[in-house]
């Protein structure tokens, strides 16, 4: 049996240019709770419309690329540190 898609707003009513939390989770191959956690701590940008939360994929990609870049730089600096 195929898992049901969780409700993310009025069916078929996702605003143009936006995607749901379910779509973000699928694209990133992460769980819905992970996406919730990342949203709450500010790791990924979101847009709240009424009681529904939506994402713009290009904003999510850009933010995750920036966070990853910073983490790589910090990691490289720690390896080079003589302390």
Secondary structure as GFF3:
##gff-version 3
##sequence-region A 1 83
A	DSSP	alpha_helix	21	28	.	.	.	ID=ss1
A	DSSP	alpha_helix	32	40	.	.	.	ID=ss2
A	DSSP	beta_strand	47	49	.	.	.	ID=ss3
A	DSSP	beta_strand	52	54	.	.	.	ID=ss4
A	DSSP	alpha_helix	57	80	.	.	.	ID=ss5
###
